[in-house]
């Protein structure tokens, strides 16, 4: 969750810096965290000894959401 939180912070900062309104940047950053989590789980399905888990996608998205929230409101 920590690394996805950092990803959320950086993606939110990049989007607001390139002209996105804060609300839209927040939604896009959270969506990016979700999609990156999905792609990571797809990748893990090809790694021996690892497997995809839906709960990992949920935790990744929560981490990204917390990072975006912290950057925007704290």
N, C-alpha and C positions, 0 to 999 in steps of 0.2 A: 504494500500500500504506500509505503514511503516514496518509492521511486515514481509511482504514478502520481503522487501528490506533487512532486517536483515537476514532473511532466505537465501537469495541469497548470502550475504556476507559470512555467515558461511559455506554454502555448497561449495562455490568457494574455500574458504580457506582450507576446509577439503580435497577437491579433489586435489588441487595443492600440498598440504602437503603429499598426498599419492601417488604422482608420475604422476598425469595427467599433460599433457602439458597445458599451460595457455589457449590456444584457445579452446581445447577440454573441459577443466574444465568449461569454460565460457558457452559453448553450453549445457553441461550436467546440469549445475546449473539452467539455464533458463528453460530447459525442466522439471527439478524437480519442479520448482516454478509453472509451468503450470499444471503439473499432480497433485500437491498437491492442487492447486486451484480447479481443477475439482473434486477431491475427497471431498473437503470441500463443494462444491455446491451440490454434491450427498447427503452428510450428511444433509445439510440444507433442502433438500426436505422431510426429515422425521421428521423435527422439526415443531411442530404446530406454526402457525403464521409466518413461514419463508418459503422461496421458492428459488429455484435455478434461477440464472440470469446469462446469458452469459456475460453481461458487467462486472460482478464481477470477472469472470475468466480473462477477459482482464486486469482489473485493478491489479489483483494479479500478473499476468505475467509481467506487466509493472513495478510494484514494485520490483519484483525479478530481472528484467533486470537492473533497475537503481542501485540496490544494488551491483550486480556483476560488472557493469560498474564502479561504484565508487571505489570498492575495487581494480579493476585492473588498472585503469587509474589515480586515484587521490592519 
